[in-house]
Every structure is written in C-alpha cells, then in structure tokens.
Amino acid sequence: MTAITNDIRYIGVNDHQLDLFEGQYDVPNGMAYNSYVILDEKIAVFDSVDANFGEEWLKNLADALGGRKPGYLIIQHMEPDHSANILRFAEAYPEAILVGNAKTFVMLGQFFEHLTLADDRKLVVKDGDTLSLGRHELKFVFAPMVHWPEVMFTYDSTDKVLFSADAFGKFGALDVEEDWACEARRYYFGIVGKYGMQVQSVLKKAAALDIQTICPLHGPVLNENLGYYLDLYNTWSSYGVESEGICIAYTSVYGHTKEAAELLEKALIARGCPKVAITDLAREDMAEAVEDAFRYGKLVLATTTYNGDIFPFMKHFIDALTERGYQNRTIGLIENGTWAPMAAKIMKGMFEKSKNLTFTETTVTIKSALNQQNREQIAALADELMA
C-alpha cells in the first residue's frame, strides 16, 4: 500500500505470470493492474484488478481501510483486467454502492450473470456529474472509446488528481525500472491508437482541469513534469511525428529483400539520418514495429510478391497500421518478385483509404536478387527520403 496523497492510497498489484497482454502483446517485464482508494468521510475505491489477483487486491484494500467500510466502487473501465473482481467486492462489502454510467451497468450484466444489485446499490452517473465524499469532490469525465465505450475518468478537485482509466498507461509491472515512453508508446499505438479523435476530445476536457497527478490503470502514477506526458499523448493522438527518423520494415524469404533493406539502412545513415529503426517483421516484435512506424515521419516497406499477394507478415503489419488510422507520413516501397513483381502495387493499394500519405517517386523493384540498377535505385530512394 502506497500513499499518493494524504487521503489517496495505491492498492494495485503486479503481474509477472502474464506472457501476452490481451493475448498478443509481449510483456517481458510483466503488467501492473492499478487500483486506488480515497479515504474520506465516505470511502471510494477505484476499479478492481485481474481475476488472478483477487485475494491480493482484497487484502490490499482491507489494509488500506483499516477496519472501515467502503462507500463506493467507482468503475471506470469494464475490461476484465480491471473489472474481474467486482462481484467479489460486492459480496465482501454488501453496503457499498457501485458507480458507473449506463453502459457500465449493461456490461456488468454481461460479465456477471449472477450479480444482482438492488437499485440503492447502483449510482448511474452522466458526463460532468459530481460526487462528494466529504472533503473530496469527484467529477466524472466521460472518455468513450478510449478505448471502450463505457470508459470514464474521475477528477478529484480536492487533491487535483485525475484517475485516467487506461489513458497514460504502459506495459510493465511497477517493480521494474524501464523507460516510460517506450512502453507507453507501444501500449498506446497497440491498444488505443485507432481512437486518436476520441483521445483528442478527452484531452480538451482535461485541459480545463487543474491536474497535478495522473493515476492510470496501468503503469506508474505520474506527478512530475506532466506537460511531457500530455504533449506525447497530444502528438500520438493527432498522428503527429514524435521523432526525426525513418522506420524500415521488411520481410525476406531467401535474404535478398533483407539485403536491400540493410543497404538502404546504411545509405540513410551515411546521409546523416538521425535514426533508422529497421525491423524483420517475421522475427521481431511487430508491436514495436507499429510503434516505430507511428513514431517517425517516414516509413519504408520492403517485401516479396507471395502467392500473387504480399508476404503474410507484411500484410498483417500494414493492416495493423491502417486499422489504427496511419496518416501524415511519407512511404517508400521496395518489392521483390522473380517473375511477376506485384508487391509495391499491392502495398500501395492497402493504404488507399488512409489520409495524408505521400509515396516516394522512387520504388525499388528487385527481380530475384540485387543488381547494379537496384543499388542505384536504393541510393536514389535514400536521397529522396533525406531531401
């Protein structure tokens, strides 16, 4: 149990059992499921934790309560890593009121078939509603589709704390030291990235609040240099360029396309590119490749024609980009095909519904293996990307 302010306690847990978050994101440093409690005349608990940690969470809560009873469980997000222990809480504290919005309670019924709540145990709130705990005044700030439709933030105007649900979260347990931005960026673009417009909307609401501390449902409590985190979220959610550099993502069957990608990498470095992030999509973490594609302003895609289409890992990668609203970028293409190269045309076509993309004039077409013409094309592509 950690004190965040005089009245606010952290009662979350660290998960080092998990290998894949949401069944797909590699989390080598585990995951934190955050929960908080405000101790006042009436006590409010914020969210629960993953199903595997119910006992630990309830013990943390009991320790924080010190024999008192909670008045409210505020449900900001119904995803199971935060809601799994709501039924156990409701049974352990039968007088506590569950607080959520109309969509929250619909989902409660879907997740918990046997949870029956009398009307006086439900408080349905609307955007902008307030709840007094005594000294602390809470305001509910709806954040639909950040990244589920029922999501809401809670602002404590007394201690100037924003409980931000999944926003400002990151991968990694809290007992591991690691760079915030790296894992927060991978988390954001993997999980929230599709909903930039909705994030922009809630950031405008947050701008009207005096926030001194952010308490997310994953990752550390943020209470210093908040402008840094808010600026990053603004850049990410507006699909802006965060860092100068170029991302190269490739797939290669027999090594010739890899050779082309690596030759381009050397050419860019020789021309003074501040950062070249190169990824073998078949072997490296694709979520990191997605992160890099959004981080930098320029992207090069290199792949083979495969069964009249493109190599599956590249197809999956481009789908991951377009699904998340990839835009405002420059893209270069390298294709390989022994008898009918089609990869460049197919890759470009996959972006046809994307906004504000510019394709380089130079497209590198390899027929089987690199030749002198290809090397010249790669040099021309490097010149164009660095112009």
Secondary structure as a PSIPRED ss2 file (coil, helix, strand):
# PSIPRED VFORMAT (PSIPRED V4.0)

   1 M C   1.000  0.000  0.000
   2 T E   0.000  0.000  1.000
   3 A E   0.000  0.000  1.000
   4 I C   1.000  0.000  0.000
   5 T C   1.000  0.000  0.000
   6 N C   1.000  0.000  0.000
   7 D C   1.000  0.000  0.000
   8 I E   0.000  0.000  1.000
   9 R E   0.000  0.000  1.000
  10 Y E   0.000  0.000  1.000
  11 I C   1.000  0.000  0.000
  12 G C   1.000  0.000  0.000
  13 V E   0.000  0.000  1.000
  14 N E   0.000  0.000  1.000
  15 D E   0.000  0.000  1.000
  16 H C   1.000  0.000  0.000
  17 Q C   1.000  0.000  0.000
  18 L C   1.000  0.000  0.000
  19 D C   1.000  0.000  0.000
  20 L E   0.000  0.000  1.000
  21 F E   0.000  0.000  1.000
  22 E C   1.000  0.000  0.000
  23 G C   1.000  0.000  0.000
  24 Q C   1.000  0.000  0.000
  25 Y E   0.000  0.000  1.000
  26 D E   0.000  0.000  1.000
  27 V C   1.000  0.000  0.000
  28 P C   1.000  0.000  0.000
  29 N C   1.000  0.000  0.000
  30 G C   1.000  0.000  0.000
  31 M E   0.000  0.000  1.000
  32 A E   0.000  0.000  1.000
  33 Y E   0.000  0.000  1.000
  34 N C   1.000  0.000  0.000
  35 S C   1.000  0.000  0.000
  36 Y E   0.000  0.000  1.000
  37 V E   0.000  0.000  1.000
  38 I E   0.000  0.000  1.000
  39 L C   1.000  0.000  0.000
  40 D C   1.000  0.000  0.000
  41 E C   1.000  0.000  0.000
  42 K C   1.000  0.000  0.000
  43 I C   1.000  0.000  0.000
  44 A E   0.000  0.000  1.000
  45 V E   0.000  0.000  1.000
  46 F E   0.000  0.000  1.000
  47 D C   1.000  0.000  0.000
  48 S C   1.000  0.000  0.000
  49 V C   1.000  0.000  0.000
  50 D C   1.000  0.000  0.000
  51 A H   0.000  1.000  0.000
  52 N H   0.000  1.000  0.000
  53 F H   0.000  1.000  0.000
  54 G H   0.000  1.000  0.000
  55 E H   0.000  1.000  0.000
  56 E H   0.000  1.000  0.000
  57 W H   0.000  1.000  0.000
  58 L H   0.000  1.000  0.000
  59 K H   0.000  1.000  0.000
  60 N H   0.000  1.000  0.000
  61 L H   0.000  1.000  0.000
  62 A H   0.000  1.000  0.000
  63 D H   0.000  1.000  0.000
  64 A H   0.000  1.000  0.000
  65 L H   0.000  1.000  0.000
  66 G C   1.000  0.000  0.000
  67 G C   1.000  0.000  0.000
  68 R C   1.000  0.000  0.000
  69 K C   1.000  0.000  0.000
  70 P C   1.000  0.000  0.000
  71 G C   1.000  0.000  0.000
  72 Y E   0.000  0.000  1.000
  73 L E   0.000  0.000  1.000
  74 I E   0.000  0.000  1.000
  75 I C   1.000  0.000  0.000
  76 Q C   1.000  0.000  0.000
  77 H C   1.000  0.000  0.000
  78 M C   1.000  0.000  0.000
  79 E C   1.000  0.000  0.000
  80 P H   0.000  1.000  0.000
  81 D H   0.000  1.000  0.000
  82 H H   0.000  1.000  0.000
  83 S H   0.000  1.000  0.000
  84 A C   1.000  0.000  0.000
  85 N C   1.000  0.000  0.000
  86 I H   0.000  1.000  0.000
  87 L H   0.000  1.000  0.000
  88 R H   0.000  1.000  0.000
  89 F H   0.000  1.000  0.000
  90 A H   0.000  1.000  0.000
  91 E H   0.000  1.000  0.000
  92 A H   0.000  1.000  0.000
  93 Y C   1.000  0.000  0.000
  94 P C   1.000  0.000  0.000
  95 E C   1.000  0.000  0.000
  96 A C   1.000  0.000  0.000
  97 I E   0.000  0.000  1.000
  98 L E   0.000  0.000  1.000
  99 V E   0.000  0.000  1.000
 100 G E   0.000  0.000  1.000
 101 N C   1.000  0.000  0.000
 102 A H   0.000  1.000  0.000
 103 K H   0.000  1.000  0.000
 104 T H   0.000  1.000  0.000
 105 F H   0.000  1.000  0.000
 106 V H   0.000  1.000  0.000
 107 M H   0.000  1.000  0.000
 108 L H   0.000  1.000  0.000
 109 G H   0.000  1.000  0.000
 110 Q H   0.000  1.000  0.000
 111 F H   0.000  1.000  0.000
 112 F C   1.000  0.000  0.000
 113 E C   1.000  0.000  0.000
 114 H C   1.000  0.000  0.000
 115 L C   1.000  0.000  0.000
 116 T C   1.000  0.000  0.000
 117 L C   1.000  0.000  0.000
 118 A C   1.000  0.000  0.000
 119 D H   0.000  1.000  0.000
 120 D H   0.000  1.000  0.000
 121 R H   0.000  1.000  0.000
 122 K E   0.000  0.000  1.000
 123 L E   0.000  0.000  1.000
 124 V E   0.000  0.000  1.000
 125 V C   1.000  0.000  0.000
 126 K C   1.000  0.000  0.000
 127 D C   1.000  0.000  0.000
 128 G C   1.000  0.000  0.000
 129 D C   1.000  0.000  0.000
 130 T E   0.000  0.000  1.000
 131 L E   0.000  0.000  1.000
 132 S E   0.000  0.000  1.000
 133 L C   1.000  0.000  0.000
 134 G C   1.000  0.000  0.000
 135 R C   1.000  0.000  0.000
 136 H C   1.000  0.000  0.000
 137 E E   0.000  0.000  1.000
 138 L E   0.000  0.000  1.000
 139 K E   0.000  0.000  1.000
 140 F E   0.000  0.000  1.000
 141 V E   0.000  0.000  1.000
 142 F E   0.000  0.000  1.000
 143 A C   1.000  0.000  0.000
 144 P C   1.000  0.000  0.000
 145 M C   1.000  0.000  0.000
 146 V C   1.000  0.000  0.000
 147 H C   1.000  0.000  0.000
 148 W C   1.000  0.000  0.000
 149 P C   1.000  0.000  0.000
 150 E C   1.000  0.000  0.000
 151 V C   1.000  0.000  0.000
 152 M E   0.000  0.000  1.000
 153 F E   0.000  0.000  1.000
 154 T E   0.000  0.000  1.000
 155 Y E   0.000  0.000  1.000
 156 D E   0.000  0.000  1.000
 157 S C   1.000  0.000  0.000
 158 T C   1.000  0.000  0.000
 159 D C   1.000  0.000  0.000
 160 K C   1.000  0.000  0.000
 161 V E   0.000  0.000  1.000
 162 L E   0.000  0.000  1.000
 163 F E   0.000  0.000  1.000
 164 S C   1.000  0.000  0.000
 165 A C   1.000  0.000  0.000
 166 D C   1.000  0.000  0.000
 167 A C   1.000  0.000  0.000
 168 F C   1.000  0.000  0.000
 169 G C   1.000  0.000  0.000
 170 K C   1.000  0.000  0.000
 171 F C   1.000  0.000  0.000
 172 G E   0.000  0.000  1.000
 173 A C   1.000  0.000  0.000
 174 L C   1.000  0.000  0.000
 175 D C   1.000  0.000  0.000
 176 V C   1.000  0.000  0.000
 177 E C   1.000  0.000  0.000
 178 E C   1.000  0.000  0.000
 179 D C   1.000  0.000  0.000
 180 W H   0.000  1.000  0.000
 181 A H   0.000  1.000  0.000
 182 C H   0.000  1.000  0.000
 183 E H   0.000  1.000  0.000
 184 A H   0.000  1.000  0.000
 185 R H   0.000  1.000  0.000
 186 R H   0.000  1.000  0.000
 187 Y H   0.000  1.000  0.000
 188 Y H   0.000  1.000  0.000
 189 F H   0.000  1.000  0.000
 190 G H   0.000  1.000  0.000
 191 I H   0.000  1.000  0.000
 192 V H   0.000  1.000  0.000
 193 G H   0.000  1.000  0.000
 194 K H   0.000  1.000  0.000
 195 Y H   0.000  1.000  0.000
 196 G H   0.000  1.000  0.000
 197 M H   0.000  1.000  0.000
 198 Q H   0.000  1.000  0.000
 199 V H   0.000  1.000  0.000
 200 Q H   0.000  1.000  0.000
 201 S H   0.000  1.000  0.000
 202 V H   0.000  1.000  0.000
 203 L H   0.000  1.000  0.000
 204 K H   0.000  1.000  0.000
 205 K H   0.000  1.000  0.000
 206 A H   0.000  1.000  0.000
 207 A H   0.000  1.000  0.000
 208 A C   1.000  0.000  0.000
 209 L C   1.000  0.000  0.000
 210 D C   1.000  0.000  0.000
 211 I C   1.000  0.000  0.000
 212 Q C   1.000  0.000  0.000
 213 T E   0.000  0.000  1.000
 214 I E   0.000  0.000  1.000
 215 C E   0.000  0.000  1.000
 216 P C   1.000  0.000  0.000
 217 L C   1.000  0.000  0.000
 218 H C   1.000  0.000  0.000
 219 G C   1.000  0.000  0.000
 220 P C   1.000  0.000  0.000
 221 V C   1.000  0.000  0.000
 222 L E   0.000  0.000  1.000
 223 N C   1.000  0.000  0.000
 224 E C   1.000  0.000  0.000
 225 N C   1.000  0.000  0.000
 226 L H   0.000  1.000  0.000
 227 G H   0.000  1.000  0.000
 228 Y H   0.000  1.000  0.000
 229 Y H   0.000  1.000  0.000
 230 L H   0.000  1.000  0.000
 231 D H   0.000  1.000  0.000
 232 L H   0.000  1.000  0.000
 233 Y H   0.000  1.000  0.000
 234 N H   0.000  1.000  0.000
 235 T H   0.000  1.000  0.000
 236 W H   0.000  1.000  0.000
 237 S H   0.000  1.000  0.000
 238 S C   1.000  0.000  0.000
 239 Y C   1.000  0.000  0.000
 240 G C   1.000  0.000  0.000
 241 V C   1.000  0.000  0.000
 242 E C   1.000  0.000  0.000
 243 S E   0.000  0.000  1.000
 244 E E   0.000  0.000  1.000
 245 G E   0.000  0.000  1.000
 246 I E   0.000  0.000  1.000
 247 C E   0.000  0.000  1.000
 248 I E   0.000  0.000  1.000
 249 A E   0.000  0.000  1.000
 250 Y E   0.000  0.000  1.000
 251 T C   1.000  0.000  0.000
 252 S C   1.000  0.000  0.000
 253 V C   1.000  0.000  0.000
 254 Y C   1.000  0.000  0.000
 255 G C   1.000  0.000  0.000
 256 H H   0.000  1.000  0.000
 257 T H   0.000  1.000  0.000
 258 K H   0.000  1.000  0.000
 259 E H   0.000  1.000  0.000
 260 A H   0.000  1.000  0.000
 261 A H   0.000  1.000  0.000
 262 E H   0.000  1.000  0.000
 263 L H   0.000  1.000  0.000
 264 L H   0.000  1.000  0.000
 265 E H   0.000  1.000  0.000
 266 K H   0.000  1.000  0.000
 267 A H   0.000  1.000  0.000
 268 L H   0.000  1.000  0.000
 269 I H   0.000  1.000  0.000
 270 A H   0.000  1.000  0.000
 271 R C   1.000  0.000  0.000
 272 G C   1.000  0.000  0.000
 273 C C   1.000  0.000  0.000
 274 P C   1.000  0.000  0.000
 275 K C   1.000  0.000  0.000
 276 V E   0.000  0.000  1.000
 277 A E   0.000  0.000  1.000
 278 I E   0.000  0.000  1.000
 279 T E   0.000  0.000  1.000
 280 D E   0.000  0.000  1.000
 281 L C   1.000  0.000  0.000
 282 A C   1.000  0.000  0.000
 283 R C   1.000  0.000  0.000
 284 E C   1.000  0.000  0.000
 285 D C   1.000  0.000  0.000
 286 M H   0.000  1.000  0.000
 287 A H   0.000  1.000  0.000
 288 E H   0.000  1.000  0.000
 289 A H   0.000  1.000  0.000
 290 V H   0.000  1.000  0.000
 291 E H   0.000  1.000  0.000
 292 D H   0.000  1.000  0.000
 293 A H   0.000  1.000  0.000
 294 F H   0.000  1.000  0.000
 295 R H   0.000  1.000  0.000
 296 Y E   0.000  0.000  1.000
 297 G E   0.000  0.000  1.000
 298 K E   0.000  0.000  1.000
 299 L E   0.000  0.000  1.000
 300 V E   0.000  0.000  1.000
 301 L E   0.000  0.000  1.000
 302 A E   0.000  0.000  1.000
 303 T E   0.000  0.000  1.000
 304 T E   0.000  0.000  1.000
 305 T E   0.000  0.000  1.000
 306 Y E   0.000  0.000  1.000
 307 N C   1.000  0.000  0.000
 308 G C   1.000  0.000  0.000
 309 D E   0.000  0.000  1.000
 310 I E   0.000  0.000  1.000
 311 F C   1.000  0.000  0.000
 312 P H   0.000  1.000  0.000
 313 F H   0.000  1.000  0.000
 314 M H   0.000  1.000  0.000
 315 K H   0.000  1.000  0.000
 316 H H   0.000  1.000  0.000
 317 F H   0.000  1.000  0.000
 318 I H   0.000  1.000  0.000
 319 D H   0.000  1.000  0.000
 320 A H   0.000  1.000  0.000
 321 L H   0.000  1.000  0.000
 322 T H   0.000  1.000  0.000
 323 E H   0.000  1.000  0.000
 324 R C   1.000  0.000  0.000
 325 G C   1.000  0.000  0.000
 326 Y C   1.000  0.000  0.000
 327 Q E   0.000  0.000  1.000
 328 N E   0.000  0.000  1.000
 329 R E   0.000  0.000  1.000
 330 T E   0.000  0.000  1.000
 331 I E   0.000  0.000  1.000
 332 G E   0.000  0.000  1.000
 333 L E   0.000  0.000  1.000
 334 I E   0.000  0.000  1.000
 335 E E   0.000  0.000  1.000
 336 N E   0.000  0.000  1.000
 337 G C   1.000  0.000  0.000
 338 T C   1.000  0.000  0.000
 339 W C   1.000  0.000  0.000
 340 A C   1.000  0.000  0.000
 341 P C   1.000  0.000  0.000
 342 M C   1.000  0.000  0.000
 343 A H   0.000  1.000  0.000
 344 A H   0.000  1.000  0.000
 345 K H   0.000  1.000  0.000
 346 I H   0.000  1.000  0.000
 347 M H   0.000  1.000  0.000
 348 K H   0.000  1.000  0.000
 349 G H   0.000  1.000  0.000
 350 M H   0.000  1.000  0.000
 351 F C   1.000  0.000  0.000
 352 E C   1.000  0.000  0.000
 353 K C   1.000  0.000  0.000
 354 S C   1.000  0.000  0.000
 355 K E   0.000  0.000  1.000
 356 N E   0.000  0.000  1.000
 357 L E   0.000  0.000  1.000
 358 T E   0.000  0.000  1.000
 359 F E   0.000  0.000  1.000
 360 T E   0.000  0.000  1.000
 361 E E   0.000  0.000  1.000
 362 T E   0.000  0.000  1.000
 363 T E   0.000  0.000  1.000
 364 V E   0.000  0.000  1.000
 365 T E   0.000  0.000  1.000
 366 I E   0.000  0.000  1.000
 367 K C   1.000  0.000  0.000
 368 S C   1.000  0.000  0.000
 369 A C   1.000  0.000  0.000
 370 L C   1.000  0.000  0.000
 371 N C   1.000  0.000  0.000
 372 Q H   0.000  1.000  0.000
 373 Q H   0.000  1.000  0.000
 374 N H   0.000  1.000  0.000
 375 R H   0.000  1.000  0.000
 376 E H   0.000  1.000  0.000
 377 Q H   0.000  1.000  0.000
 378 I H   0.000  1.000  0.000
 379 A H   0.000  1.000  0.000
 380 A H   0.000  1.000  0.000
 381 L H   0.000  1.000  0.000
 382 A H   0.000  1.000  0.000
 383 D H   0.000  1.000  0.000
 384 E H   0.000  1.000  0.000
 385 L H   0.000  1.000  0.000
 386 M H   0.000  1.000  0.000
 387 A C   1.000  0.000  0.000
